[in-house]
Amino acid sequence: MRRSVGFMAVLLTVTGCVSAAPPSLRPSELQTEWEGAPATAPSASIDAAWWRSFGDPVLDALIALAERRNLELRLADARIREARALREGSQAALLPQLNGNAGLNQGRLLGTNMARPIATLGVEASWEADVFGRLRQESRAAEADQAATMAERDGVRLTMAAEVARTYLEYRLYRTQHTIAEANAKAAEETLRIARARFEQGVASRLDVERTLTTRGETRARVAQLAELAGSSRQRLVLLLATTPAELGEVLPETGPVPRASAMGVLLTPTEVIGQRPDVRAAQERLLAAVARRGAAEALRYPRLTLGSVLGLQSGTEAAAFLSGGSLLWSLGAGLVAPLLDFGRIRAMIDAADARQEQAYLSYELTARTGLQEVQTALILYTQGESRRNELAAATESARRAAALARRQYAEGTLSLLEVLDAERTLYALELQDAQATADVSLRLVRLYQTMGLMPPLQEEA
């Protein structure tokens, strides 16, 4: 009894040695607040479906369709099924294994001259008593791998939603700019009509007509370019949704404003971002898997204890003899295998596992720090974009009034054509910039939500 207690004490000590806790990031090593953060709603009131803040039912429908049909997401789901199967296989290794066997051999007993067939039929049971935790560590590694794969799938979902939103916003931007360009083309036509009329009346030169022709040509070229960009964005949506142009046309109308959210609804703290971002969670799970595999490698230094039993029948091929009680065969046993001399093979495996664990930790820290930097950058770009949009909106209104006044005064003969063309070019440029600035704010808000890792969770299988 005393020897058994002593053995268990040693066993617990050694088992603890192969189950080291993973290193972790200390909060003091990371930033705790954002620079230049605006006042926002508390995190508790967050709606992770951030695209709803734009109030655009078309965007909602596109993301819902992508959730069902996106090929990258379906590929990630297949990876999860693979990881789940590997986890189940590693857990099964902890349980006893039962195998059936049957055989027919030709043999001869020693001291006899007659060979006869020998038939065997039975079952074998075996179980490795995971004394030093090798199998448990491998099972933990498989569980962490599955958790990492699920986090990576969350990252694919987040990227997919953000990409659909960005592509849709760009499509709306190009369509809006296309409408602006068409309106400016019509304005150029009207200016050309006035210039020709004044030229025919002898109150304007041929140079005025040529200048207005140049402006009209530039505007028409821009119309064609924007139509091309809108078409490219539309085809990108076809790919993201794994659909056809005809099916997309049923969901996506050609006309519509650029969606814009009234304000940023929520801003997570740096600590919340670390726990929310899928790539950080995946890196953390990969670290846990590396720690577990390091423990499994350490356990290779210690003996393996295997228990086994056999129960069956062995006899000649005659049915009567085979089924008689004398043909019953059984055995019980235990085996202990310990490494004695492997010329450093196990030590090398442990060293390699140590290196992989260090790599996993550094990858985890790098991913966490990169995530915080991305949020900080996205926050700065968003706040600056809002200021730029507000200034451009005011400037565009002033330019619109100035262009209308210039056209009226030119028709009355109190203003030169150069001044009219200059006012129209200014208005055209500002209208395009204003549309771009409006879209940029929405695009930067999408980027900010993406960098924070916001995405509604899926209902997972147990």
C-alpha positions as a Markdown table, in Angstrom:
| # | Residue | x | y | z |
|---|---|---|---|---|
| 1 | Met | 0.0 | 0.0 | 0.0 |
| 2 | Arg | 2.8 | 2.4 | 0.9 |
| 3 | Arg | 4.5 | 1.6 | -2.4 |
| 4 | Ser | 1.3 | 2.4 | -4.3 |
| 5 | Val | 0.9 | 5.7 | -2.6 |
| 6 | Gly | 4.5 | 6.6 | -3.4 |
| 7 | Phe | 4.0 | 5.7 | -7.1 |
| 8 | Met | 0.8 | 7.8 | -7.3 |
| 9 | Ala | 2.7 | 10.8 | -5.8 |
| 10 | Val | 5.4 | 10.5 | -8.4 |
| 11 | Leu | 2.8 | 10.0 | -11.2 |
| 12 | Leu | 0.9 | 13.2 | -10.2 |
| 13 | Thr | 4.2 | 15.1 | -10.1 |
| 14 | Val | 5.3 | 14.0 | -13.5 |
| 15 | Thr | 1.8 | 14.5 | -15.0 |
| 16 | Gly | 1.8 | 18.0 | -13.8 |
| 17 | Cys | 5.1 | 18.6 | -15.5 |
| 18 | Val | 3.7 | 17.8 | -18.9 |
| 19 | Ser | 0.6 | 20.1 | -18.5 |
| 20 | Ala | 2.2 | 23.6 | -18.3 |
| 21 | Ala | -0.1 | 26.6 | -18.6 |
| 22 | Pro | 0.2 | 28.6 | -21.8 |
| 23 | Pro | 1.8 | 32.0 | -21.7 |
| 24 | Ser | -0.6 | 35.0 | -21.9 |
| 25 | Leu | -0.5 | 38.6 | -22.7 |
| 26 | Arg | -0.5 | 41.0 | -19.8 |
| 27 | Pro | -2.9 | 43.9 | -20.0 |
| 28 | Ser | -0.1 | 46.3 | -19.1 |
| 29 | Glu | 1.7 | 45.4 | -22.3 |
| 30 | Leu | -1.2 | 46.6 | -24.5 |
| 31 | Gln | -2.9 | 50.0 | -24.9 |
| 32 | Thr | -6.0 | 50.4 | -22.7 |
| 33 | Glu | -7.8 | 53.2 | -24.5 |
| 34 | Trp | -8.0 | 54.7 | -28.0 |
| 35 | Glu | -6.5 | 58.0 | -29.0 |
| 36 | Gly | -9.1 | 60.6 | -30.2 |
| 37 | Ala | -12.1 | 58.3 | -29.5 |
| 38 | Pro | -15.5 | 60.0 | -29.9 |
| 39 | Ala | -18.3 | 59.5 | -27.4 |
| 40 | Thr | -20.3 | 56.4 | -28.4 |
| 41 | Ala | -22.9 | 54.1 | -27.0 |
| 42 | Pro | -21.8 | 51.6 | -24.3 |
| 43 | Ser | -20.6 | 48.2 | -25.5 |
| 44 | Ala | -23.5 | 46.5 | -23.8 |
| 45 | Ser | -26.0 | 47.9 | -26.3 |
| 46 | Ile | -24.1 | 46.8 | -29.3 |
| 47 | Asp | -25.8 | 45.3 | -32.3 |
| 48 | Ala | -23.2 | 43.0 | -33.9 |
| 49 | Ala | -25.1 | 43.1 | -37.2 |
| 50 | Trp | -23.5 | 46.5 | -37.9 |
| 51 | Trp | -24.7 | 46.7 | -41.5 |
| 52 | Arg | -28.2 | 47.3 | -40.2 |
| 53 | Ser | -27.1 | 50.7 | -39.0 |
| 54 | Phe | -27.1 | 51.9 | -42.6 |
| 55 | Gly | -30.9 | 51.3 | -42.8 |
| 56 | Asp | -30.6 | 49.9 | -46.3 |
| 57 | Pro | -32.8 | 46.8 | -47.0 |
| 58 | Val | -30.8 | 46.0 | -50.1 |
| 59 | Leu | -27.6 | 45.7 | -48.2 |
| 60 | Asp | -29.3 | 43.5 | -45.6 |
| 61 | Ala | -30.6 | 41.2 | -48.3 |
| 62 | Leu | -27.2 | 40.9 | -50.0 |
| 63 | Ile | -25.4 | 39.9 | -46.8 |
| 64 | Ala | -28.2 | 37.4 | -45.9 |
| 65 | Leu | -27.8 | 35.9 | -49.4 |
| 66 | Ala | -24.0 | 35.8 | -49.0 |
| 67 | Glu | -24.4 | 34.0 | -45.6 |
| 68 | Arg | -26.1 | 31.2 | -47.5 |
| 69 | Arg | -24.2 | 31.0 | -50.7 |
| 70 | Asn | -20.7 | 32.4 | -50.3 |
| 71 | Leu | -18.1 | 29.8 | -51.4 |
| 72 | Glu | -15.4 | 30.9 | -49.0 |
| 73 | Leu | -17.8 | 30.5 | -46.2 |
| 74 | Arg | -18.8 | 27.0 | -47.3 |
| 75 | Leu | -15.2 | 26.1 | -47.6 |
| 76 | Ala | -14.6 | 27.2 | -44.0 |
| 77 | Asp | -17.6 | 25.1 | -42.9 |
| 78 | Ala | -15.9 | 22.1 | -44.5 |
| 79 | Arg | -12.7 | 22.8 | -42.6 |
| 80 | Ile | -14.7 | 22.8 | -39.4 |
| 81 | Arg | -16.2 | 19.4 | -40.2 |
| 82 | Glu | -12.7 | 18.1 | -40.8 |
| 83 | Ala | -11.4 | 19.6 | -37.4 |
| 84 | Arg | -14.4 | 18.1 | -35.6 |
| 85 | Ala | -13.7 | 14.7 | -37.0 |
| 86 | Leu | -10.1 | 14.9 | -36.0 |
| 87 | Arg | -11.1 | 15.9 | -32.5 |
| 88 | Glu | -13.5 | 13.0 | -32.2 |
| 89 | Gly | -10.8 | 10.6 | -33.3 |
| 90 | Ser | -8.4 | 11.9 | -30.7 |
| 91 | Gln | -11.0 | 11.5 | -28.0 |
| 92 | Ala | -11.7 | 7.9 | -29.1 |
| 93 | Ala | -8.0 | 7.1 | -28.5 |
| 94 | Leu | -8.6 | 7.5 | -24.8 |
| 95 | Leu | -11.2 | 4.7 | -24.8 |
| 96 | Pro | -10.7 | 0.9 | -25.0 |
| 97 | Gln | -10.5 | -0.6 | -28.4 |
| 98 | Leu | -12.3 | -3.8 | -29.3 |
| 99 | Asn | -11.4 | -5.8 | -32.5 |
| 100 | Gly | -12.6 | -9.0 | -33.9 |
| 101 | Asn | -10.4 | -11.5 | -35.6 |
| 102 | Ala | -10.7 | -14.7 | -37.6 |
| 103 | Gly | -8.1 | -16.8 | -39.2 |
| 104 | Leu | -7.3 | -20.1 | -40.9 |
| 105 | Asn | -3.8 | -21.5 | -40.9 |
| 106 | Gln | -2.0 | -24.7 | -41.9 |
| 107 | Gly | 0.2 | -26.0 | -39.0 |
| 108 | Arg | 1.8 | -29.0 | -37.4 |
| 109 | Leu | 2.4 | -29.7 | -33.8 |
| 110 | Leu | 6.0 | -30.5 | -32.8 |
| 111 | Gly | 6.6 | -34.2 | -32.6 |
| 112 | Thr | 4.0 | -35.1 | -35.3 |
| 113 | Asn | 4.3 | -35.7 | -39.0 |
| 114 | Met | 0.8 | -34.6 | -39.9 |
| 115 | Ala | -0.1 | -31.0 | -40.8 |
| 116 | Arg | -3.7 | -29.9 | -40.1 |
| 117 | Pro | -5.7 | -26.7 | -40.5 |
| 118 | Ile | -6.1 | -24.5 | -37.4 |
| 119 | Ala | -9.0 | -22.0 | -37.3 |
| 120 | Thr | -9.3 | -19.1 | -34.8 |
| 121 | Leu | -12.2 | -16.8 | -34.0 |
| 122 | Gly | -12.3 | -14.3 | -31.3 |
| 123 | Val | -12.2 | -10.7 | -30.0 |
| 124 | Glu | -9.4 | -8.6 | -28.7 |
| 125 | Ala | -9.7 | -5.7 | -26.3 |
| 126 | Ser | -6.9 | -3.2 | -25.6 |
| 127 | Trp | -6.6 | 0.0 | -23.7 |
| 128 | Glu | -3.7 | 2.4 | -23.2 |
| 129 | Ala | -3.8 | 3.7 | -19.6 |
| 130 | Asp | -2.9 | 7.3 | -20.3 |
| 131 | Val | -0.8 | 7.5 | -17.1 |
| 132 | Phe | 1.3 | 10.5 | -18.1 |
| 133 | Gly | -1.3 | 12.4 | -20.1 |
| 134 | Arg | 0.0 | 12.0 | -23.7 |
| 135 | Leu | -3.3 | 11.0 | -25.2 |
| 136 | Arg | -5.2 | 13.7 | -23.1 |
| 137 | Gln | -2.8 | 16.4 | -24.3 |
| 138 | Glu | -3.3 | 15.2 | -27.9 |
| 139 | Ser | -7.1 | 15.4 | -27.4 |
| 140 | Arg | -6.7 | 18.9 | -26.0 |
| 141 | Ala | -4.7 | 19.9 | -29.0 |
| 142 | Ala | -7.4 | 18.6 | -31.3 |
| 143 | Glu | -10.1 | 20.5 | -29.4 |
| 144 | Ala | -8.0 | 23.7 | -29.6 |
| 145 | Asp | -7.5 | 23.1 | -33.3 |
| 146 | Gln | -11.3 | 22.8 | -33.8 |
| 147 | Ala | -11.9 | 26.0 | -31.8 |
| 148 | Ala | -9.3 | 27.8 | -33.9 |
| 149 | Thr | -10.9 | 26.6 | -37.1 |
| 150 | Met | -14.3 | 27.8 | -35.8 |
| 151 | Ala | -12.7 | 31.2 | -35.0 |
| 152 | Glu | -11.2 | 31.3 | -38.5 |
| 153 | Arg | -14.6 | 30.6 | -39.9 |
| 154 | Asp | -16.0 | 33.6 | -37.9 |
| 155 | Gly | -13.2 | 35.6 | -39.5 |
| 156 | Val | -14.3 | 34.4 | -43.0 |
| 157 | Arg | -17.9 | 35.4 | -42.2 |
| 158 | Leu | -16.8 | 38.8 | -41.0 |
| 159 | Thr | -14.6 | 39.4 | -44.0 |
| 160 | Met | -17.4 | 38.2 | -46.3 |
| 161 | Ala | -19.9 | 40.6 | -44.8 |
| 162 | Ala | -17.5 | 43.5 | -44.9 |
| 163 | Glu | -16.5 | 42.8 | -48.5 |
| 164 | Val | -20.2 | 42.6 | -49.6 |
| 165 | Ala | -20.8 | 45.9 | -47.8 |
| 166 | Arg | -17.8 | 47.6 | -49.3 |
| 167 | Thr | -18.6 | 46.3 | -52.8 |
| 168 | Tyr | -22.2 | 47.4 | -52.5 |
| 169 | Leu | -21.1 | 50.9 | -51.3 |
| 170 | Glu | -18.7 | 51.2 | -54.1 |
| 171 | Tyr | -21.4 | 50.2 | -56.6 |
| 172 | Arg | -23.7 | 52.8 | -55.2 |
| 173 | Leu | -20.9 | 55.4 | -55.3 |
| 174 | Tyr | -20.2 | 54.7 | -58.9 |
| 175 | Arg | -23.8 | 54.8 | -59.9 |
| 176 | Thr | -24.3 | 58.1 | -58.0 |
| 177 | Gln | -21.2 | 59.6 | -59.7 |
| 178 | His | -22.5 | 58.3 | -63.0 |
| 179 | Thr | -25.7 | 60.2 | -62.5 |
| 180 | Ile | -23.7 | 63.3 | -61.6 |
| 181 | Ala | -21.6 | 62.9 | -64.7 |
| 182 | Glu | -24.7 | 62.5 | -66.9 |
| 183 | Ala | -26.2 | 65.7 | -65.3 |
| 184 | Asn | -22.9 | 67.5 | -66.0 |
| 185 | Ala | -22.9 | 66.2 | -69.6 |
| 186 | Lys | -26.4 | 67.7 | -70.0 |
| 187 | Ala | -25.2 | 71.0 | -68.5 |
| 188 | Ala | -22.3 | 70.9 | -71.0 |
| 189 | Glu | -24.7 | 70.4 | -73.8 |
| 190 | Glu | -26.7 | 73.4 | -72.7 |
| 191 | Thr | -23.6 | 75.5 | -72.4 |
| 192 | Leu | -22.6 | 74.4 | -75.9 |
| 193 | Arg | -26.0 | 75.4 | -77.3 |
| 194 | Ile | -25.7 | 78.8 | -75.8 |
| 195 | Ala | -22.1 | 79.2 | -77.1 |
| 196 | Arg | -23.2 | 78.2 | -80.6 |
| 197 | Ala | -26.2 | 80.6 | -80.5 |
| 198 | Arg | -23.9 | 83.5 | -79.4 |
| 199 | Phe | -21.4 | 82.6 | -82.1 |
| 200 | Glu | -24.0 | 82.6 | -84.8 |
| 201 | Gln | -25.2 | 86.0 | -83.5 |
| 202 | Gly | -21.6 | 87.3 | -83.8 |
| 203 | Val | -21.3 | 88.0 | -80.1 |
| 204 | Ala | -19.0 | 85.1 | -79.3 |
| 205 | Ser | -15.9 | 83.6 | -80.9 |
| 206 | Arg | -15.3 | 80.2 | -82.4 |
| 207 | Leu | -12.9 | 79.5 | -79.5 |
| 208 | Asp | -15.9 | 79.5 | -77.1 |
| 209 | Val | -17.6 | 76.8 | -79.1 |
| 210 | Glu | -14.4 | 74.6 | -79.2 |
| 211 | Arg | -13.9 | 75.0 | -75.4 |
| 212 | Thr | -17.5 | 73.9 | -74.7 |
| 213 | Leu | -17.0 | 70.9 | -77.1 |
| 214 | Thr | -13.9 | 69.9 | -75.1 |
| 215 | Thr | -15.7 | 70.1 | -71.8 |
| 216 | Arg | -18.6 | 68.0 | -73.2 |
| 217 | Gly | -16.2 | 65.3 | -74.5 |
| 218 | Glu | -14.4 | 65.1 | -71.1 |
| 219 | Thr | -17.7 | 64.7 | -69.3 |
| 220 | Arg | -19.0 | 62.0 | -71.7 |
| 221 | Ala | -15.7 | 60.1 | -71.2 |
| 222 | Arg | -16.2 | 60.2 | -67.5 |
| 223 | Val | -19.7 | 58.9 | -67.9 |
| 224 | Ala | -18.4 | 55.8 | -69.7 |
| 225 | Gln | -15.6 | 55.3 | -67.2 |
| 226 | Leu | -18.0 | 55.3 | -64.2 |
| 227 | Ala | -20.4 | 52.9 | -66.0 |
| 228 | Glu | -17.4 | 50.6 | -66.3 |
| 229 | Leu | -16.5 | 50.8 | -62.6 |
| 230 | Ala | -20.1 | 50.2 | -61.6 |
| 231 | Gly | -20.2 | 47.1 | -63.8 |
| 232 | Ser | -17.0 | 45.8 | -62.3 |
| 233 | Ser | -18.5 | 46.2 | -58.8 |
| 234 | Arg | -21.7 | 44.4 | -59.8 |
| 235 | Gln | -19.7 | 41.5 | -61.1 |
| 236 | Arg | -17.8 | 41.4 | -57.9 |
| 237 | Leu | -21.1 | 41.0 | -56.0 |
| 238 | Val | -22.0 | 38.1 | -58.4 |
| 239 | Leu | -18.9 | 36.3 | -57.2 |
| 240 | Leu | -19.3 | 37.1 | -53.5 |
| 241 | Leu | -22.9 | 35.8 | -53.6 |
| 242 | Ala | -22.1 | 32.9 | -55.9 |
| 243 | Thr | -25.1 | 33.9 | -58.0 |
| 244 | Thr | -25.7 | 35.0 | -61.6 |
| 245 | Pro | -26.1 | 38.6 | -63.0 |
| 246 | Ala | -29.8 | 37.9 | -63.6 |
| 247 | Glu | -30.5 | 36.7 | -60.0 |
| 248 | Leu | -28.5 | 39.6 | -58.6 |
| 249 | Gly | -30.7 | 42.0 | -60.6 |
| 250 | Glu | -33.7 | 40.8 | -58.7 |
| 251 | Val | -32.1 | 42.0 | -55.5 |
| 252 | Leu | -30.0 | 44.9 | -56.6 |
| 253 | Pro | -31.7 | 47.9 | -58.3 |
| 254 | Glu | -29.5 | 50.1 | -60.4 |
| 255 | Thr | -30.5 | 53.4 | -58.7 |
| 256 | Gly | -30.3 | 54.3 | -55.1 |
| 257 | Pro | -28.4 | 56.6 | -52.8 |
| 258 | Val | -25.1 | 55.8 | -51.1 |
| 259 | Pro | -26.0 | 54.3 | -47.7 |
| 260 | Arg | -24.8 | 56.3 | -44.7 |
| 261 | Ala | -25.1 | 55.6 | -41.0 |
| 262 | Ser | -26.0 | 58.6 | -38.9 |
| 263 | Ala | -23.1 | 57.9 | -36.5 |
| 264 | Met | -20.8 | 55.2 | -35.2 |
| 265 | Gly | -23.0 | 53.2 | -32.8 |
| 266 | Val | -20.4 | 51.6 | -30.6 |
| 267 | Leu | -16.7 | 51.5 | -29.9 |
| 268 | Leu | -15.2 | 48.5 | -28.1 |
| 269 | Thr | -12.4 | 49.0 | -25.7 |
| 270 | Pro | -9.0 | 47.5 | -26.6 |
| 271 | Thr | -9.6 | 44.6 | -24.1 |
| 272 | Glu | -12.9 | 43.9 | -25.7 |
| 273 | Val | -11.4 | 44.0 | -29.2 |
| 274 | Ile | -8.8 | 41.3 | -28.1 |
| 275 | Gly | -11.6 | 39.0 | -27.1 |
| 276 | Gln | -13.8 | 39.8 | -30.0 |
| 277 | Arg | -11.6 | 39.6 | -33.1 |
| 278 | Pro | -11.7 | 36.1 | -34.7 |
| 279 | Asp | -8.1 | 36.2 | -35.8 |
| 280 | Val | -6.9 | 36.9 | -32.2 |
| 281 | Arg | -9.1 | 34.1 | -30.9 |
| 282 | Ala | -7.8 | 31.7 | -33.5 |
| 283 | Ala | -4.2 | 32.6 | -32.7 |
| 284 | Gln | -4.9 | 32.0 | -29.0 |
| 285 | Glu | -6.4 | 28.6 | -29.7 |
| 286 | Arg | -3.4 | 27.7 | -31.9 |
| 287 | Leu | -1.2 | 28.6 | -28.9 |
| 288 | Leu | -3.2 | 26.3 | -26.7 |
| 289 | Ala | -2.8 | 23.6 | -29.2 |
| 290 | Ala | 0.9 | 24.1 | -29.4 |
| 291 | Val | 1.2 | 24.0 | -25.6 |
| 292 | Ala | -0.8 | 20.7 | -25.5 |
| 293 | Arg | 1.4 | 19.2 | -28.2 |
| 294 | Arg | 4.4 | 20.2 | -26.2 |
| 295 | Gly | 3.0 | 18.3 | -23.2 |
| 296 | Ala | 2.3 | 15.3 | -25.4 |
| 297 | Ala | 5.9 | 15.3 | -26.6 |
| 298 | Glu | 7.2 | 15.6 | -23.0 |
| 299 | Ala | 5.1 | 12.5 | -22.1 |
| 300 | Leu | 7.0 | 10.4 | -24.6 |
| 301 | Arg | 9.8 | 10.3 | -22.1 |
| 302 | Tyr | 7.8 | 8.2 | -19.8 |
| 303 | Pro | 6.5 | 4.6 | -19.9 |
| 304 | Arg | 3.4 | 3.5 | -21.7 |
| 305 | Leu | 1.1 | 1.1 | -19.9 |
| 306 | Thr | -1.2 | -1.0 | -22.1 |
| 307 | Leu | -3.9 | -3.4 | -20.9 |
| 308 | Gly | -5.2 | -6.1 | -23.1 |
| 309 | Ser | -7.3 | -9.3 | -23.3 |
| 310 | Val | -8.3 | -11.9 | -25.8 |
| 311 | Leu | -11.3 | -14.2 | -25.8 |
| 312 | Gly | -11.9 | -16.7 | -28.6 |
| 313 | Leu | -11.9 | -20.2 | -30.1 |
| 314 | Gln | -9.1 | -22.1 | -31.6 |
| 315 | Ser | -9.2 | -25.6 | -33.0 |
| 316 | Gly | -9.3 | -27.6 | -36.2 |
| 317 | Thr | -11.8 | -27.0 | -38.9 |
| 318 | Glu | -14.2 | -29.7 | -37.7 |
| 319 | Ala | -17.3 | -27.9 | -36.4 |
| 320 | Ala | -17.7 | -30.2 | -33.5 |
| 321 | Ala | -14.2 | -29.7 | -32.3 |
| 322 | Phe | -14.3 | -26.0 | -32.9 |
| 323 | Leu | -17.4 | -25.5 | -30.8 |
| 324 | Ser | -16.3 | -27.8 | -27.9 |
| 325 | Gly | -15.3 | -26.3 | -24.6 |
| 326 | Gly | -11.7 | -27.4 | -25.1 |
| 327 | Ser | -11.3 | -24.9 | -27.9 |
| 328 | Leu | -11.9 | -21.9 | -25.7 |
| 329 | Leu | -8.9 | -19.4 | -25.7 |
| 330 | Trp | -8.5 | -16.5 | -23.4 |
| 331 | Ser | -5.8 | -14.2 | -22.0 |
| 332 | Leu | -5.3 | -11.2 | -19.8 |
| 333 | Gly | -2.2 | -9.1 | -19.7 |
| 334 | Ala | -0.5 | -5.8 | -19.3 |
| 335 | Gly | 2.5 | -4.3 | -21.1 |
| 336 | Leu | 4.9 | -1.6 | -20.1 |
| 337 | Val | 7.1 | 0.1 | -22.7 |
| 338 | Ala | 9.7 | 2.7 | -21.8 |
| 339 | Pro | 12.3 | 4.5 | -23.9 |
| 340 | Leu | 15.8 | 3.5 | -22.9 |
| 341 | Leu | 18.0 | 4.6 | -25.8 |
| 342 | Asp | 16.8 | 6.6 | -28.8 |
| 343 | Phe | 19.9 | 8.8 | -29.5 |
| 344 | Gly | 18.1 | 12.0 | -28.7 |
| 345 | Arg | 15.0 | 11.5 | -30.8 |
| 346 | Ile | 12.5 | 12.4 | -28.1 |
| 347 | Arg | 14.6 | 15.3 | -26.9 |
| 348 | Ala | 14.6 | 16.7 | -30.4 |
| 349 | Met | 10.8 | 16.3 | -30.6 |
| 350 | Ile | 10.4 | 18.2 | -27.4 |
| 351 | Asp | 12.8 | 21.0 | -28.6 |
| 352 | Ala | 10.8 | 21.2 | -31.8 |
| 353 | Ala | 7.6 | 21.4 | -29.8 |
| 354 | Asp | 9.1 | 24.2 | -27.7 |
| 355 | Ala | 10.0 | 26.1 | -30.8 |
| 356 | Arg | 6.5 | 25.7 | -32.2 |
| 357 | Gln | 5.0 | 26.9 | -28.9 |
| 358 | Glu | 7.2 | 30.0 | -29.0 |
| 359 | Gln | 6.1 | 30.6 | -32.6 |
| 360 | Ala | 2.5 | 30.3 | -31.6 |
| 361 | Tyr | 2.9 | 32.7 | -28.8 |
| 362 | Leu | 4.7 | 35.3 | -30.9 |
| 363 | Ser | 2.0 | 34.9 | -33.6 |
| 364 | Tyr | -0.7 | 35.4 | -31.0 |
| 365 | Glu | 1.0 | 38.6 | -29.7 |
| 366 | Leu | 1.6 | 39.9 | -33.2 |
| 367 | Thr | -2.0 | 39.3 | -34.2 |
| 368 | Ala | -3.3 | 41.0 | -31.0 |
| 369 | Arg | -1.1 | 44.1 | -31.5 |
| 370 | Thr | -1.9 | 44.3 | -35.2 |
| 371 | Gly | -5.6 | 44.1 | -34.4 |
| 372 | Leu | -5.3 | 47.1 | -32.0 |
| 373 | Gln | -3.3 | 49.1 | -34.5 |
| 374 | Glu | -5.9 | 48.4 | -37.2 |
| 375 | Val | -8.7 | 49.6 | -35.0 |
| 376 | Gln | -6.8 | 52.8 | -34.0 |
| 377 | Thr | -6.0 | 53.6 | -37.7 |
| 378 | Ala | -9.6 | 52.9 | -38.8 |
| 379 | Leu | -10.9 | 55.2 | -36.0 |
| 380 | Ile | -8.6 | 58.0 | -37.1 |
| 381 | Leu | -9.6 | 57.6 | -40.7 |
| 382 | Tyr | -13.3 | 57.6 | -39.8 |
| 383 | Thr | -13.3 | 60.7 | -37.7 |
| 384 | Gln | -11.2 | 62.6 | -40.2 |
| 385 | Gly | -13.5 | 61.4 | -43.0 |
| 386 | Glu | -16.6 | 62.8 | -41.3 |
| 387 | Ser | -15.0 | 66.2 | -41.0 |
| 388 | Arg | -14.0 | 66.1 | -44.7 |
| 389 | Arg | -17.5 | 65.1 | -45.7 |
| 390 | Asn | -19.1 | 68.0 | -43.8 |
| 391 | Glu | -16.8 | 70.5 | -45.4 |
| 392 | Leu | -17.3 | 69.2 | -48.9 |
| 393 | Ala | -21.1 | 69.2 | -48.5 |
| 394 | Ala | -21.0 | 72.9 | -47.7 |
| 395 | Ala | -18.6 | 73.7 | -50.5 |
| 396 | Thr | -20.7 | 71.8 | -53.1 |
| 397 | Glu | -23.8 | 73.7 | -52.2 |
| 398 | Ser | -21.9 | 77.0 | -52.7 |
| 399 | Ala | -20.5 | 75.7 | -56.1 |
| 400 | Arg | -24.0 | 74.7 | -57.2 |
| 401 | Arg | -25.3 | 78.2 | -56.6 |
| 402 | Ala | -22.3 | 79.8 | -58.3 |
| 403 | Ala | -22.6 | 77.6 | -61.4 |
| 404 | Ala | -26.3 | 78.4 | -61.8 |
| 405 | Leu | -25.5 | 82.2 | -61.4 |
| 406 | Ala | -22.7 | 82.0 | -64.0 |
| 407 | Arg | -24.8 | 80.3 | -66.6 |
| 408 | Arg | -27.6 | 82.9 | -66.2 |
| 409 | Gln | -25.1 | 85.8 | -66.4 |
| 410 | Tyr | -23.4 | 84.3 | -69.5 |
| 411 | Ala | -26.8 | 84.0 | -71.3 |
| 412 | Glu | -27.4 | 87.6 | -70.4 |
| 413 | Gly | -24.0 | 88.5 | -71.8 |
| 414 | Thr | -22.5 | 89.9 | -68.6 |
| 415 | Leu | -20.0 | 87.0 | -68.0 |
| 416 | Ser | -17.4 | 85.4 | -70.2 |
| 417 | Leu | -17.6 | 81.7 | -71.2 |
| 418 | Leu | -14.3 | 80.9 | -69.4 |
| 419 | Glu | -15.9 | 82.0 | -66.1 |
| 420 | Val | -18.9 | 79.8 | -66.8 |
| 421 | Leu | -16.7 | 76.8 | -67.7 |
| 422 | Asp | -14.6 | 77.3 | -64.6 |
| 423 | Ala | -17.7 | 77.4 | -62.4 |
| 424 | Glu | -19.1 | 74.2 | -64.0 |
| 425 | Arg | -15.8 | 72.4 | -63.6 |
| 426 | Thr | -15.6 | 73.4 | -60.0 |
| 427 | Leu | -19.2 | 72.2 | -59.4 |
| 428 | Tyr | -18.6 | 68.9 | -61.2 |
| 429 | Ala | -15.4 | 68.2 | -59.3 |
| 430 | Leu | -17.0 | 69.0 | -56.0 |
| 431 | Glu | -20.1 | 66.9 | -56.6 |
| 432 | Leu | -17.9 | 63.9 | -57.4 |
| 433 | Gln | -15.7 | 64.6 | -54.3 |
| 434 | Asp | -18.8 | 65.0 | -52.2 |
| 435 | Ala | -20.2 | 61.7 | -53.3 |
| 436 | Gln | -16.8 | 60.1 | -52.8 |
| 437 | Ala | -16.5 | 61.6 | -49.3 |
| 438 | Thr | -20.0 | 60.3 | -48.3 |
| 439 | Ala | -19.1 | 56.8 | -49.5 |
| 440 | Asp | -15.7 | 57.0 | -47.8 |
| 441 | Val | -17.3 | 57.7 | -44.4 |
| 442 | Ser | -19.5 | 54.6 | -44.8 |
| 443 | Leu | -16.6 | 52.5 | -46.1 |
| 444 | Arg | -14.4 | 53.6 | -43.2 |
| 445 | Leu | -17.2 | 52.8 | -40.8 |
| 446 | Val | -17.4 | 49.3 | -42.3 |
| 447 | Arg | -13.7 | 49.0 | -41.9 |
| 448 | Leu | -13.9 | 50.1 | -38.3 |
| 449 | Tyr | -16.6 | 47.6 | -37.5 |
| 450 | Gln | -14.5 | 44.9 | -39.2 |
| 451 | Thr | -11.4 | 45.7 | -37.3 |
| 452 | Met | -13.3 | 45.4 | -34.0 |
| 453 | Gly | -14.4 | 41.9 | -35.0 |
| 454 | Leu | -18.1 | 42.6 | -34.8 |
| 455 | Met | -20.3 | 39.8 | -36.2 |
| 456 | Pro | -23.4 | 38.0 | -34.9 |
| 457 | Pro | -22.5 | 34.5 | -33.6 |
| 458 | Leu | -23.7 | 31.4 | -35.3 |
| 459 | Gln | -25.5 | 28.6 | -33.5 |
| 460 | Glu | -22.9 | 25.8 | -33.3 |
| 461 | Glu | -23.3 | 22.1 | -33.1 |
| 462 | Ala | -22.3 | 20.6 | -29.8 |
